[in-house]
């Protein structure tokens, strides 16, 4: 991809606060028009990177920081063509809905009639056209978030920055706003950079995800790549692979790796950056919902040949009812494993074998 397709580029960005390294040599970019999500837990550096992009903080060190091809490494926030939506909205309680939305245009000295028309148009686009003169205090959380979005979008920024904007909403509203953000992104075609700690939000909305840990980007990929092929132990754990077992490489066949865990062989797909060597320490990771338990003598599953499955003996230790599913915990020759069972498990005491697809098993370098 040509670098001219990048709406922003960051090279070797570091940010320190005393003895704390908030960002350590981060390099990344966003493609024009994409929905890019920066995903990570608290303290990973994701919001710090967003604030530096917004110009709300100046970097301790950066080799390159460009926005739309222009060096902005020392440019203040009010001179960058970006707009930021925060978790707590930042709306003015003494202004009406339409006055909040047109505020940025007023600062830019846009004529009154023009800015009112643009604000009204934007409120229609976020489905608040009937609330122009409403008092901010009378709005629901979801409506306030739409006003905050309209206020940022009306400025037509090159990049819209969103810092955990759905964090204050309840579950139902979060789902609704996820769909709304995707719709607005498609409608406007501008670049969205979204910061969150929620795997669900990242997977649902993003074109691409930057997964961060301890001030660094540990994986850059599509939602499918990040979810199905995490490239390190942290990524596997963060993206919800509950079963993580240590072993050593037994054999290598292209991208297919067989690992030895004691006397048991487990086969999966390699997801590291460099191919492993025989006897190299690795980890095997797979999701609990991919496991199936069967009774002695029963088939592993319709249409699934033995060559396509990993399969081991098991004994049930605990079954936890979670409403929509059961989490069953088994003792096995390779250690404790969890299976997520979406149907009533029946008599788990009779289940003596666990099987799961080799294609859904990820083999990773041991950290």
Residue pairs with C-beta under 8 A, 6 or more apart in sequence:
1 31
3 9
3 29
4 69
5 31
5 32
6 29
6 30
6 31
6 32
6 66
7 30
7 31
7 32
7 33
7 67
7 68
7 158
7 159
7 191
8 29
8 30
8 53
8 65
8 66
8 67
8 68
8 159
8 191
9 29
9 64
9 65
9 66
10 26
10 27
10 28
10 29
10 49
10 53
10 62
10 64
10 65
11 27
11 62
11 63
11 64
11 65
12 25
12 26
12 27
12 61
12 62
12 63
12 64
13 23
13 25
13 26
13 27
13 49
13 52
13 59
13 61
13 62
13 63
13 65
14 21
14 23
14 24
14 25
14 26
14 59
14 60
14 61
14 62
15 21
15 22
15 23
15 45
15 48
15 52
15 57
15 59
15 60
15 215
16 22
16 60
21 215
22 45
22 48
22 215
23 45
23 48
23 49
23 52
23 59
23 215
23 216
24 45
24 214
24 215
24 216
25 216
26 45
26 49
26 215
26 216
26 217
27 217
28 210
28 217
28 220
30 36
30 159
30 191
30 193
31 191
31 207
31 208
32 191
33 189
33 190
33 191
34 191
34 192
34 207
34 208
35 182
35 185
35 191
35 192
35 194
35 205
35 206
35 207
35 208
36 191
36 192
36 193
36 194
36 206
36 207
36 208
36 209
36 210
37 193
37 194
37 195
37 196
37 201
37 202
37 205
37 206
37 208
37 209
37 210
38 46
38 49
38 50
38 193
38 194
38 195
38 196
38 209
38 210
38 212
39 46
39 196
39 197
39 198
39 199
39 202
39 209
39 210
39 211
39 212
39 226
40 46
40 197
40 211
40 212
40 213
40 238
41 197
41 213
41 238
42 197
43 214
44 212
44 213
44 214
44 215
45 212
45 214
45 215
45 216
46 195
46 196
46 197
46 212
47 163
47 164
47 195
48 57
49 212
50 84
50 161
50 163
50 193
50 195
51 57
51 163
52 58
52 59
52 62
52 65
53 67
53 82
53 159
53 161
53 193
54 77
54 80
54 82
54 84
54 161
55 72
55 75
55 76
55 77
55 78
55 79
55 80
55 82
56 77
56 84
58 74
59 65
59 73
62 73
64 71
64 73
65 71
65 72
65 73
66 72
67 80
67 81
67 82
67 158
67 159
68 81
68 158
72 80
81 157
81 158
81 159
82 157
82 158
82 159
82 160
82 161
83 104
83 152
83 153
83 155
83 157
83 159
83 160
83 161
84 152
84 160
84 161
84 162
84 163
85 145
85 148
85 149
85 152
85 160
85 161
85 162
85 163
85 165
86 148
86 163
86 164
86 165
87 163
87 164
87 165
87 166
87 167
87 168
88 168
89 144
89 145
89 147
89 148
90 148
91 100
91 136
91 144
91 147
91 148
91 151
92 99
92 100
92 103
92 136
93 136
93 137
95 103
95 136
96 132
96 133
96 134
96 135
96 136
97 123
97 128
97 131
97 132
97 133
97 134
97 135
97 136
97 139
97 147
98 116
98 119
98 120
98 123
98 132
98 133
100 136
100 147
100 151
101 119
101 122
101 123
101 147
101 150
101 151
101 154
102 110
102 115
102 116
102 118
102 119
102 154
103 151
104 151
104 152
104 154
104 155
105 114
105 115
105 118
105 119
105 154
105 155
106 115
108 155
110 118
118 154
119 132
119 150
119 154
120 129
120 132
122 150
122 153
122 154
123 129
123 131
123 132
123 147
123 150
125 150
125 153
125 184
125 187
126 146
126 147
126 149
126 150
126 153
126 180
126 184
127 146
127 180
128 143
128 146
128 147
128 150
131 139
131 143
136 144
136 147
139 147
140 173
141 168
141 169
141 170
141 173
142 169
142 173
142 176
142 177
145 165
145 166
145 169
145 177
146 180
148 165
149 165
149 181
149 184
152 160
153 160
153 184
153 188
156 190
157 190
158 190
158 191
159 190
159 191
159 192
159 193
160 190
160 191
160 192
160 193
161 193
161 195
162 181
162 192
162 193
162 194
162 195
163 195
164 195
164 196
164 197
165 177
165 194
166 173
166 174
166 177
166 178
166 196
166 198
166 201
167 196
169 177
174 201
178 201
178 204
178 205
181 192
181 194
181 205
182 204
182 205
185 192
185 205
194 201
194 202
194 205
194 206
196 202
199 238
199 239
199 240
202 209
202 223
202 226
203 209
203 223
203 226
203 227
206 222
206 223
207 222
208 220
208 221
208 222
209 219
209 220
209 221
209 222
209 223
209 226
210 217
210 219
210 220
211 217
211 218
211 219
211 220
211 226
211 235
211 238
211 239
212 218
213 234
213 238
218 231
218 232
218 234
218 235
219 225
219 226
219 230
219 231
219 232
219 235
221 229
226 235
226 239
227 239
228 360
228 362
229 269
229 271
229 362
230 236
230 238
230 239
230 241
230 271
230 285
230 362
230 364
231 271
231 272
231 273
231 364
232 272
232 364
232 365
232 367
233 244
233 283
233 285
233 364
233 366
233 367
234 367
236 244
236 283
236 285
236 362
236 364
237 244
240 287
241 285
241 286
241 287
241 362
242 287
242 288
242 338
243 284
243 285
243 286
243 287
243 288
243 291
243 337
243 338
244 283
244 284
244 285
245 261
245 266
245 283
245 284
245 285
245 334
245 335
246 261
246 281
246 282
246 283
246 284
246 366
247 259
247 260
247 261
247 266
247 281
247 282
247 283
247 284
247 334
248 259
248 260
248 279
248 280
248 281
248 282
249 257
249 258
249 259
249 260
249 276
249 277
249 278
249 279
249 280
249 282
250 258
250 259
250 260
250 265
250 278
251 257
251 258
251 278
252 258
252 270
252 275
252 276
252 278
255 269
255 270
256 267
256 268
256 269
256 270
256 358
257 267
257 268
257 269
257 270
257 276
257 282
257 363
258 265
258 266
258 267
259 265
259 266
259 267
259 268
259 282
259 284
259 363
261 284
261 333
261 334
261 335
262 333
262 334
263 333
264 312
264 333
264 334
266 284
266 310
266 334
266 361
267 310
267 358
267 361
268 284
268 286
268 310
268 358
268 360
268 361
268 362
268 363
269 358
269 359
269 361
269 362
269 363
270 276
270 363
271 362
271 363
271 364
272 363
272 364
272 365
276 282
276 363
276 365
280 365
280 366
281 365
281 366
282 363
282 364
282 365
282 366
283 363
283 364
283 365
283 366
283 367
284 361
284 362
284 363
284 364
285 361
285 362
285 363
285 364
286 310
286 356
286 360
286 361
286 362
287 340
287 360
288 327
288 337
288 338
288 339
288 340
289 339
289 340
289 342
290 356
290 357
290 360
291 337
291 338
291 339
291 340
291 354
291 355
291 356
292 300
292 301
292 339
292 354
292 355
292 356
293 314
293 328
293 330
293 339
293 341
293 345
293 348
293 351
293 353
293 354
294 300
294 301
294 351
294 352
294 353
294 355
295 350
295 351
295 352
295 353
296 350
296 352
296 353
298 353
300 306
300 309
300 311
300 353
300 355
301 309
301 355
304 355
304 357
308 357
308 358
308 359
309 355
309 356
309 357
309 358
310 355
310 356
310 357
310 358
310 361
311 353
311 354
311 355
312 332
312 333
312 334
312 353
312 354
313 332
313 333
313 352
313 353
313 354
314 330
314 331
314 332
314 337
314 351
314 352
314 353
314 354
315 330
315 331
315 332
315 352
316 328
316 329
316 330
316 348
316 349
316 351
317 329
317 330
317 331
317 336
318 328
318 329
319 326
319 327
319 328
319 329
319 345
319 348
320 326
320 327
320 328
320 329
324 342
325 340
325 341
325 342
326 340
326 341
326 344
326 345
327 338
327 339
327 340
327 341
328 338
328 339
328 340
328 341
328 345
328 348
328 351
329 336
329 337
329 338
330 336
330 337
330 338
330 339
330 351
330 354
332 354
337 354
339 354
345 351
